[in-house]
Amino acid sequence: MTTVLGIALLALALSGPTVAFVPTGGGASTHDSITRTALLQKVTETCRAVAEAAGYEFRPMGSSPEELVQACLGPTATGEVSGAKFHSALQEIYNQNRLVDRDFVNSAPHHFNSEAFLVGRGLIREGMASIKANIRKENFQAARETLGRVLHTLQDFYSHSNWVELGYTEPYINLIQPDLPLENLADVNTATCSDCSSGTCPNSILPSILKEKKLTSGYMGIFSAAKPKGKCSHGGAADLTSTTVPRGGINKDERHPDNVALHNAAVNAATAASLQLLQDIRLAARDKDFLRMMGIARSSVVCFVIDTTGSMSDDIDEARAVVYEIIDSKKGTQDEPSEYILVPFNDPMFGPVDRTTDPDKMKREISKLTADGGGDVPEMCLSGLQLALTSAPASSHIYVFTDATAKDIALKDTIVALIRSSKSTVSFFMTGSSRRRRRSLRAASFEDYIDLALASGGQAIKVSKSKLPEATDVILDTSTSALVTVLQRARTPGKQETFPFMLDESLQNITIYITGTSISFTLTNPAGVSQNHNEVSGKLGTAQSVGNLRRIRLNSDSQTGTWQINVMSNQPYTLKVTGQSMITFIYDFVERFEGPHPGYAVLSGRPLAGQPATLMVSVMGRRGPSSITIGDVGLVSVSGPNTVSNGTTTDMGNGDILMTVDAVPEGEFVVILKGTDKMSNSEFQRQSTTQMSVSKVNIQAVVDSSVEPGIPFKLPFNVMTKGSGGQYSITARNDRDFPMSYQNSLTLTTGEYANATLTISPPADTLSGTDVTLTMEAKSSSGVDSNYVVLRFSVVTKITDFVQPVCEVVNVLAENCPRDVSQCEPFQWELWANLTDGNGTGIESVSLRQGNGSLSFTSLSAPIVQAKYNSSCCSQIVEFVAVDKVGNVGKCYQSIVRSAGPPTSTLSLPLWLCLLVSAFMVRM
């Protein structure tokens, strides 16, 4: 296993600009551009197939991800369609693809260096099995992260081997079809390259290797120039072996005058191979879940965390009523939730998590909730919230109902880390007494919920049980598609202050929320028209007051331009302005890494103090990034002065912006972005919701593989501080409650890494595809400074079945079909086939991929599954797939298309994972 400390040492040792398909940025073909091309093409194909099956036309207005999402989701429902989920899914895949060049820089199999073909293919095989297992368990984020890593390794094969030098233009299917052997590999004693003293030879592969079609790849040496005699080198300044005869290198990572044709051929083959792998995953997952994995879903997710102790009967009734209203009122619109999540908690029990895309099932599940148990006031609220944060998709809106403080307050730091990692928004509906004072620093109070709501950008609403139904309009507001935040501020202690904010033409359903006590306010539009807190229905909007919440819904004819709201209170308060718009952005804090394959890696924890903060920002417009102009991007404190720390920006293409901020605000801050919508020529303002801060502590860990049930998994991690050395406590928690052991404290010396290992043991009965979220925190003895890392890994049963189901077409009856297709309407044709999985895990699903007829089949539990297809002669091609229980895919293909002569029937071997045995007869 590659340790993070080892990675840091490698980075110090490396120099030179050599890159593998240039991980990100630049104008040449990169891992990002290859992956993006393949993903967008495969998603487009899938969306088109779904549209055709549903009977509507798939017509994207352009080629941007936003327009692709709109075409894929838009025709079947009214309302705004946000591309943020799709963008986030793409970024997760790109990010993990890049991390292979940082975390596994010296691992030959991850890059197909040094002729490590068998182990490299094993990484692809294991990764594909993990992806399919994760999708089956609906753990889509884990599937995306593994997909990014697997695609990197697959793409590197074509850049780092001599596949294209051998004259091959199609991908090497054996890499993703594990039951086929890797053939004609050059052994370690076979010389493969001639000497290239200039280092710029167009093709230094030996003629004998080319003639015999031997497969080889370049050796890569970061610390040593040694390599087997006569072997090719990877090449580049960071490769020490490139100075050992035979000199030079065969990588095709960059386009140079001497290798343009080979570089282009490698890019084309890597793109085609990526498409093959994606198609195999799509066939195994089926179209709906493939699109869900890719983030093609409505952005709204309804997630409730509900206290079910004895005093919560009225609250449960209200939560149930809200869920029913959301389901019934938003059905058939883009605001209809794409997923429903329910997490109950009591004392001492919490969970389980109920997740479903079926609204009727959610109605049934929430109807089962009853109030019972409890006793003492504190309950297991944060344990339930932890399950919600690790189960819900990133950027979800989570609603917590409780009338008691948290018994499990020790989880608070873990919850903050999960909020920052997931960028989810948590709102609390608190119906109990808030008069209880905190007895000690560790005793819980309702202030903890206020802290967590503020950290996430949510609301902390204190309301009586009788008034709770009036407060839940917030849930209806926020369980909507294309929700954006225009402004968010907090003041503790409260003071009179005027807050300006900018509204643009694209915004709809604009709502202002103020939480606090003894609040008065005056709202003023750009024309100078005002409305104050005493006006329930005024010239600017409709106001509502319940508990500590003030809610103002602006009129639909609200003016664009700069508004302002003057808030007056000497008590703490929060202010938030939201609306619906397709103009939005997503972001990640990143850090630059060096080495032979430099790039930017997403930070899992807080950025390091004492240095500039770097962010990768992706901006979305109504017609893609080209429909907006970016103005200022910066960081601003939510609770401090309104001064924005603007950053310097670099356009990375496709709407991605690299921003560096030298003067990071003190305390907690968020990202603010301003620009101009070209479609309306109106200026816009958007703000992130999740608060972030810097730290002098750095904790690093890398998960490099899936985990097997029943086998302990050792995870090395490293901790460093740029602050004061001394004793630092280590805390680790996982959302599955798997047993763990680790050193609970480390002694740190300023500027030096301390190494340790955590062992986690998934039980032997853990279901394959289960994902685990592990949160680790390092905190100084004073408690002043801390940092965290959030890791996901998958528990996957070791796969021994790599053979695809077999299709045997046993009969085709098509003699009635006329040669003249225009006369086909009254005629039918039929096909019979046997589907088997030999000694494999058994067939789990059979589905029709192509053809307008009907497909039926016998029980899938039988050794031989008999399939029958019946169709009009107007539909002359059929394709159906059989998927076994570990995701191996077999395909049946039959065509009755004929020219002159009698009708014929054929079977076709596809290029991806399928194996067909053709034994059929045709009746004339």
N, C-alpha and C positions, 0 to 999 in steps of 0.2 A: 504494500500500500504506500502511495506517495504521501509523505508528511508535508504539512504546510510549511514547516521550517525548511525542509528540503527544497521546496519551491522557492522560498525566499533566497536561499543560498544560490540556487541556480540562476535566479534573476541577477544577482550580483556578479556572477561569473560570466554572464553572456554579454555579447556585444554584436553589433552589426545589424543590418536592416532586413535580413532574410525573413520571409513570411510565408505561411501556408495559405495559398489563395487569399492573402491579405485579409485578415479576419474582419476588419470593418473599415469603412471610409475609403477614400481614394476613388479614382475613376475606372480602375480595372475590375475584372471579375473577381469577386471575393466570396468567402464562405457565406457572408450575409446575402449577397446578390444571387448566388446560386440557390441558396435555401429559399429566399423570397420568391424567385421565379418558380421554383417547384411547388411551393406551398400555394401560391396564388393560382397557379394553373390547376392544381388538383382540387382546390376548393371551388374554383369556377366550374370544373367538370361535375363535381358533386352537386353543387347548387342547381346546375342545369338539369341534371338527372332528377333531382327532387321536384323541380318545377314541372318538368314534363310528366312525371308520375302523378302530380297533383292537378294537372290540367291547366296550368297557367304558363305564360311566356316569361322566360328569363331574359331580361334586357337591361344590363348595366348601362348607366349613363356615361361611364368612363372606366378607367383602369385602376383607380385608386381603391385601397381596401374599404374606405367608407362607401364608395359607390357599389362595390361588390356586395357588401352587407345589405345595403338598401335594396338591391335587386333580389337578393336571396330571401330577405324577410319581408320586404315592403309590400308586394302585391297582395298578400293574404291578410293584411291588417292595416288599420288606419293609425296615423300618429307618427311622431318623430322616431327615426331609427338611428341609434348611436353606434358608431364604429369603435368605441373605446374598448369593448371586450375583445374584439378581433385583434385590434392593435396590441393589446396587452398579451394575448396569446402568442402572437407573432414575436413580440419582444422576448417573452420567456424562452421561446425556442432559439432565437438568435443568441440570447445571453448564454444559454448553456452550451451552444455550439462554440462560442468564443472561449468559454472557460476551459475547454479541452486544451487549448494552447497555453493556458496558465497552469492548470492543476496537474496536467499530465505531459508537461513539456519534454520530459526525459523518458517517456514510456513509448518504446518502439511500436507495440501493437496498436496503440491509440491513433497512430499516424501511418501505419503500414510501412514504417521505416525498417531498415536492417533485415529485410526478408521475413518479417514476423507475420506471415500470412495466416497461419492456422490460428494463432491466438487473436489476431485482429478480427478474423471472421467470427471467432468465438464471442468477442465483445459485441459484434453486431447481432449475432444469434441470441445472446442473453438479453440484450437491450430490446429486441423486438418482442421476445416473450414477455418481458416486464411491461412494455407498453400495452400489449394486448390484455394482460392480466389487470393492469390498472384501469383500462377502459371498461372492462367487464364489471369492475367494482365502482365505476363512475368516479374514479380518482384522476380527473383529467389534468390537473396541474402536474402531478407526478408523471403522467404519461408524456406531457409536453416537454418536461425537463429531460427525461430520458431520450426522447425523440431528437432534441437538439444535439445531444452528445453522440448519438448513433449516426446521425447525418454527417457530422464532422468526420468521424472515422471513415465512413463509406466514401465521402467525397475525396479524402486524402489519398485513397487507393489510386485514383486516376491521376493525381498530381505527382505522387511519390514513386509509383511503380513504372514499369516500361510497357504497360498495357497498350497505350496509344502508339508507342514506337513499334509495337508488333503489328500495327496496321488495323487493330480492332476499332470499330466505330460505335458498336453497341456495348451496353454495360455487361459486366461479368455477372450473369444471373446466379452463378454458384455462390456468390458472397451472401446472398439473402435467401438462398434455397439450401438449407443446411444438410439435406439428405444427399446432395450432389457433392462429389469430392472436388477439392482444389487440385487441378491437374497440371502436370508439366512444370513443377516448381524447380528452379535451379537450386541444387544442393550447395552446402557451404563450401565445398571444394571446387566448384565450377566457377572459373573466371567469367565475368560478365561485362566488363567495360574496358575500353582502351584509354590510354593516358591522354589527358587534355590539359596541356600546360598553360594555355591561355585562359582556361575556365569558361570559355564561351563557345564551345563546340556545339553545333546544332544537334548532333546525335552521336554519342560516344559508346552506344551499346555495340558489343562485338557482333560481327556478321554471323558467327556461328549461333549466337543466341537468337538473333532475328530469324535465321533460317529454321532453327529447331523450335521456334515459338516458346522458348523458355521464359518463365515469369520470374522477374527479380525486382528488387527495389533498392534505393540508395541507403547506404549505412550513414548513420548520424552520430557524431561524437561531440558531446558538449565539453567533457572533461578530458577526453583521450582521443588521440589521432589514430589509434589502432583499429584495424578492420581486417577481415580475412583477405588473403592474397587474391589480387585480381578483381576485387569486388568494386561495384559502383559506389560513389558517395552521394549523399543527399545534395550537398553543395551549399555555398553561401558562407559568409564571414563567420557565422557562429558554429559551423561544422568543421571541427578540427581534422576530421578524416579527409576533407577535400584537398589537403596538402600532401596526403600520402598517395603514392602512385598505386593505381591509376588516379590521377588528379581530376578535379572538376566536380561536376554533379549533374544529376538527371532530374532534379525536381522541376516542375513546371508551374510553380506557385505564382510567378509573375510573368508578365508579357515583356519579352526583350526582343531586340531586332533579330537575334539568332534563333529564337524558339517560338515565333508567333504562331506557326501552324500547330505545333505540338501543344502549346498552351491552350489555344482555342479548342483543339480536339479534346484535351483533358477536361476543360470546362463543360463542353457539350456532353461528354460521357458522364461526368459527375452529376449534371442536371438530370439526364435521362435515368441514371441510377437512383437518384433521389425520388424521382417520380415513380419508379418501380416499387421502391420500399413503401412510399405513401399509399400506392394503390393496394399493396398487400394488406396494410393496416386498415385501409378503408373497407376492403372486402371482409376482413375478419370482424370489424366493428359494426359494419353496415352504415348507411349514409347518415342517419340521424345522429348516432353517437360520434361518428367521425367529425361531423360539423360541430357538435357540442365540444369535443376536444379542441377544435380550432377556434372556439370562442364565437361561433356563428349562432348567437342566441340573443333573445331580447335581454336588455341589460338589467332589468329588474329581477331581483331575487328576494323573496319574502322569508325572513329568518326570525323566528320567535324563540326566546329563552324565557320560560315561564316557571315561576315559583308555584309549586302545587301543594304547599303546606296548608294546614287547616283553615287559616284565615283568608285564603286567596280565592274563595269561591266566586265573588263578584268580579274580580280581576280576570279570572279564567273565562267567565261568561263574556266579558267585554272583548278579550283577545279573540275568542271564537267568533263574535259578531263582526269584528274587523276583518278577520280572514274571510268570512263569508262574503262581506261587502266587496273586498278586493276581488275575489274570484268572480262574483256575479256581475260587478259593474265594469270590470276591465276585460272581460272575455271578448276575444275577437279584435282587440286593439294591440298596438305595440306596447302598451302599458301592462298587458297581461304578463304576470311573472313567468320567467322561464323555468323557475325551480322554487319549491317550497321546502323549508327546513324547520323542524320543530325539535327543541331540546328542553325537556322538563327537568326541574331539579327540586329536591326535597332535602331532607336531613335524616340519615347521612347519605342517601342515594342521589345520583344525578344521571341524566341520560335515560335511555339510549337516544341516539340521533335518528330521527325519521326524516329521510330525504326522498322527494318524489317530484316528478314533473307532471303528475296527474292531479289536477285540482280537486277532483272528487275524493281521491285517496286522502288528501290533506284534510278535507272536511271530516272524513271519517276519523282520522287520527286525533285531531284536535277535539272532536266530540267525545272521545274516550277519556279526556283529562278530567280528573276529579280532585277536589281539595281534601287532603287528608294528612295526618301526621304532623311532624314538626315538634312543637313543644317549646324549647328554648328559642329565643328570638333569632340569633344569627343562623343563616342557612347557607347551603353550598352553592351560592350564586356564581362565584367566579369559576368553579369547576364546570358548571353548565356553560358558562360563557366561553371557556377554553375550548370545549367541544365544538361550539358554534363557530368560533374563529378558525379552527383547523378543518372544519367540514365544509364551510361555505366557500364559494368562489371568492377570489380577491375582489376588493372594492365592493363588498356586499354591504347592505344596510341591515343591521341587527337590532332587534327591539327586545329589551329586557323588562319583564313585569315582576315586581317584587314589593313586599311591604316590610322587609327585614334587611338588616345589615349582613355583611358577608362573614360567615364563620371561617372561610378559607382565605383570609386576607393575605396569607403568605404568597398567594398566587398573583398578587397585584403586579409585581414587576414582570412576571411572565406574560400577563395579559397585555401590558404596555408593549412588550416586545412583539407579540403577535399582532397587535393593532398596527404597529409601525411596519411590520413585515408584509401584512396583507393589505394595508391601506383601507381596511374596512371601517365603516362608521357605526358606532354603538350609541344607541339612545336608551335612556332608562325612564321607566314610568314608575315612580315611587309613591306608593299610597299609604305608607306607614308614617309614624311620628318621626320627625327629624330633630327632636329636642334633645336626644341622648348625646351627651358630650363624650368625646374620645377620652377613655380612661388612661391610655398610655399611647406611645408612638405606634405600637403594633396593634392596638385595639381598633376594630372597624367602626366606621360611621358612614352615613349617607354622603359625606364629603368624598369618600373614596369613589363613589359612583360619579360624582360631579367631575372629579379629576380624570377618570377614564373617558367620560363623554367628551370633555374638552380636548383630551389628547387625540381623540379620533375624529373630532369635528362633529360629534353628535350633540344631542340635547339631553339635559338632565331635568326632567319635568316632575315637580312635586305637586301632587294633586290628591284631593280626597277621593275615596272610593266612589262616592255618589257622583262626582264630577268627572271621573275617568272617561266616560264616553265622549265628553266634549274635547278631551285632550288628544284623542287618538286620530284626529284629522291629520296630525303630523305624519302618521304612518301612511295614510292615503296620499299625502303630498309626495313622500319620498319613495314609495314603492311604485316608481314610474320609470319609463325609459328616458334616456338622454338627460338625466338630471345633472346639473352643473352648479357649482358654487361661485358666486360673484364676489362675495365678501364674507369674512368671518373675523370677529374680534372679541376679546374678553378683557374685562377690567376688574382687578382685585387689588385694593378696594375700589369701589365704584367712584366715578366722578363725572361731571358734566363734560361731554365731548361731542364734537361734530365729526361724523364719518362720511366722507364722499364715496360714491361708487358709480360705476358707469354701466348703463343699460344699452344693449344694442338691439337691432331690428330682429335678430333671429330668436331672441328670448321669448318664451311663452310661460304662462302660469307662474309669474314671478311672485315669490312669497318672502316676507321678512319675518324672522323670529327673534324675539327678545326674551331671555329668561332671567329672572331676578325678582327682587321684591322692591316695593316703593319706587316703581319705575314711572317716569313720564317721558314723552318723546314728541318731537315735531318732525314730520317728514315733508321734504320740499322737492318738487320736480324741477327740471331744467327751465321751465317757464316762470318759476317763482311761486307756483301754487302750492299751498301747504295744507297739511292735515295733522291734528294732534291726537294725543292718546285718549281724549274724551269723545272723539267722533267715531261711532261704531261703523257708520256707513258714510264716508266722506267723498270728496272730489277725486281722491287718488286711489281709494281702495276700501275694502271691508275689513274691520278689525274685530278680533276676538280675544277675550281674556279669560283664562281658566288656570287656577293654581298660580304657579310662578311663571306661566307662559303667556306672552303676548304674540299673537299671530296676525299679520296683515297681508291679505291677498290683494295685490294691485289689480286695478281694472285692466281689462284686455286692451284698451286703447292707450296704454302708458307710453309717454314720450321717450324717445331715445335720447341719450346724452348723459350728462353728469347730474346725478341726484345727490341729496345729502339727507342724513338723519341725525338730529341732535338728541342725544340720550342724556337724561338727568336722573342720577341716583347716587346716594352715598353708600349703597350696598353693592356687593359683587354682582356683575351681570355679564351676559354673553349676547352677541349680536350676530345674526347670520342672514345672508340674502341668497336665495337660490332661484333657479328657473329651469326650464327645459330648453335645450339647444343642442344642435349637432356640432357646434363649435366647442371643442374641448381639448384637453391635453392629458397625457400621462407622463410619468417621469420616474427615474431611478437615480439614486446617488451612485456614482461609479468611481473607480480608481484606475489609473493607468498601470499596466504591467508591461515589463520589458521582456527581452528574451528573443529567441529566434522567430517567434510568432507574437509580436507585441499587439496590444489592443486595450480595450476597456472592459473591466469586470464589474458587475453589479455588487455593491456592498450589501451584506446581509444585516449588519448592525449599523451603529451610528458612525458618521464620518469622524475622522481623527481631528482633534483640536490642534491649533497652532499651524495650520496649513490651509490653503484654499480648498473650498468645496467644489467638486465637479459633479455635474448632473447631465444625464442624457434625457432630453425632453422630446417627445413625439407629439406633434400638433396635428389636429384634425379639423378640417373645414367641411362645409356643406357639400362641396364637390372636390374633396380631397385637399391636400396641403396647398395646391396651387391656387385655391380660391381665397386664401387669406394672406395677409402680410404681417409678419411678426414684428412687433415693436420692442418694448422692454420686457426682459425676463429677469427676475430677481428673487431674493429671499426677504421676508418681512416677518417681524415678530407679531404673534397673535395678541399677546398680553402686554407688549411694550409699545414704544413709539411707532407711529405709522411710517417711519422712514424705511424706504426700500433699499436694500443692498443689491444694486444691479450688477449683473455679471457680463463678462465678455462672451460672445457667442460665435460658434463656428457651424456653418451649414454642412451637415453630413449627408444631405440628400434625402429624398422621399419623406420630407417633413420632419426629419430628425435633426435636433440641434444639440450640440455639445456646449454646455455653459460652465464657465469657471467664475466663482465668486471669491474674491480675495478677502473682503471684510465680512465675515460671517456674523450675523446678529447674535448677541448674547441670549442665552436661555432658549426657549422653544421658538421655532420658526416654521413657516410654510412657504410654498412656492407661489409666486404671483406672475401672471403673464398678461400682457396687453398687446393689442394689434388691431388690424382693420379687416373687416369682412368685405372682400371685393364685390360680392354679389349685391350688397346693399350700400356699400361705401360708408358703413357705420363702424365706429370704434367699439371694441369689445374689451372686457376684463374678465379673467377667470383666475380662480385661486384653488390650490389644493386644500384638502381638509385635514390630513394627518400631520400632527406636529412632530418635528424632529429637532434634535440638538446634537452638539458635538461632544466627544469624549476623548480623554487622554489614554484610555484603555483600548486595547485591540485584542480580540479573541478570534482565532481562525481555526477552521476545521473543514475537511473535504470528505464527502461521501463518494466513494469511487465505484460502488457496485450495489446491486440489490442484496438482500439478506435472506437467508433460508430459514424457514420455521425450525425451531428447536436447536439452532446452532448459534452460540454466542458470537456477536459481531463486535470487533474491536475498532474504535474510532480514535485515532490520535488527534490531539488538539494542542494549540499553542497560545499562550497569553503573554502580552507585553504591555508595559505602560510607559508613557512619556512623562508621567507625573512622578509623584513620590513613590519610591519603592516600599516594600514591606509586605505584610500579609494580605492576601486577597482571597475572599471566599469564592468558591465555585458552586453554582447551583445548576442542576439539570433536571428537566421534566419532559416527559413525552405524553402525548394525548391518548395513548393506548394503555398506559399504566404498565408497560412492560418492565420487568426487573432491570435495574441498572446498578453498576458499581463504578465509582470514580473517586479520585482524591478531592475532598471537599475544600481544600485550601492550598494555595501555592504562595511561595515567597518570591516576590519579583524584585529584580534589580532594574533600575531605570534604563530603558533603551534595549533591554535584552529579553529574548523570548524564553519562557519556561515551558517545558514540554510535559504533557501528561496524556493519559489514555482513558477513555470511557468505554465500558463494556455494556452492551444492551443485549438482552436475551429474549427474542420472540418465542412464545410458547410453541410447542410442536403442532398444536391444532390451529395455528393462525392461518386464516384463509389466504390463498395465493392472490396477490393483487392488493392486499391491504397496504395502505400507505401510513407512515408514521411521521409525525411532526415532532422534532426534538428541539427544545429551546435550552440553550446553555447561556449562563450569565456569570461574569466575573465582576466582583464588587470590592472596592477598597474597604479596609477595616473601619474607616470613618463613615462609610456609606455615602461619601460626597460624590464619588465618581464610579461609573460602571459602564459596561457594554455587554452586548449579547450577540449571539449568532443563532439563526433559525434554519434548521436543516430538514429536508424531506428525504426519506428513503422508502423503498418498497420492499415488502416481504413477498418473495416469489418462490414457490415450490420448484425445486430443480427439475428442469424439463428433460425428459428422456425420449419423448415422442416428437420426432422431427419429420415424420412422413405425412404427406398430405392425403386426404381422402381421395379415393379412386372412383371415377365415374365410368361405367360401362354402358354404352348405349346399346340396348338389345333389340330395339325395333323402331323403325320409322315408317309411318303409313302416310304417304303423300301423293299417291297416284292420281287422286282426284283434282290436284291443283293444276290449273291451266297454265300453259306457257305464257299466255297473254295476261299480264298482271292486272290489266284494266278490267278483266272479267273475274277477278278473284273473290268478290264479295260473298257469294253464296257457299263457297267451298271451305272445308276444314282439313287440317292435317294434325297428326298425333305423333308423339314420341314417348317411348318407354325407356327407362334407364335404371340400372342398379347402382347404388352408392354404398361403398364400404370403407371402413377405416382399418382393416386388418387387425393387427395386435395393438393398435393405438388407443387413445383415450376415449374414442367413440365420437360419432357425429352429434353436434349440438344444435346446428341450425342449417336449414336449406332455404335459399331465397332466390327469387327471380331477379336477374340483373338486366336482361334485355329480352324484349318480346312483349306483345300485347295480349297474349293468351292467358290461360289459367294453368297454374302448377299445383299439383297435389302430390302427397307422398304418405307412405305408411309410417308407423311408429319409429321415431329416431332411436329408440332403445334396442331395436332389433339389429342383429348382425348385418343384415342386408336391408337397406332402405330402398324401397321401390318407388320411383318417381314417375309421374305421368304428366305430360304437357299436351294441352289441346289449344289450337289456335286457328284463326282464320288464315286462309292461304295468302291474304294480303300482308300478313306479318310473317316474313319468311326466314327470320333468324331468331334463335332462342339461345340464351346463355343463362345458366343458373349455377350457383356456387354452393358448396358444402363446406362448413367450417367445423373442425373438431373442437374438443373441449380445452385445448391449449392454444387455439388460434391458427392452426395450420389450415390452409385454404386449397381446396380442389375445385376445378371448374369444368362444367359441361358446356360444350358449344356445338350447335348444329345449325346448318344452313340448308334450305331446300331451294336456294337460288340456282337456276339452271338456264343454260342457253339452249342450243339445239340438242336433240337426242333425248333419251329417257331421263327421268328425274334421278338425281344423285344425292347422296348424303355423306357428309364428311365430319370428321372431328379435327379440331385445331388445338395444337399445343400452345398455350399462351406463354408470354415471356416472363410472367411473374410466377408466384408460387402455385403451381398446379401440376398435376400428373394425371394424364388421361390414358386409360386403356381402351382401345377402340376394338370392339368386337360386336358388330351389328350386322343386320341383314335388312334388305329393303324388299318389301313385297310390291310386285308390279301388278 
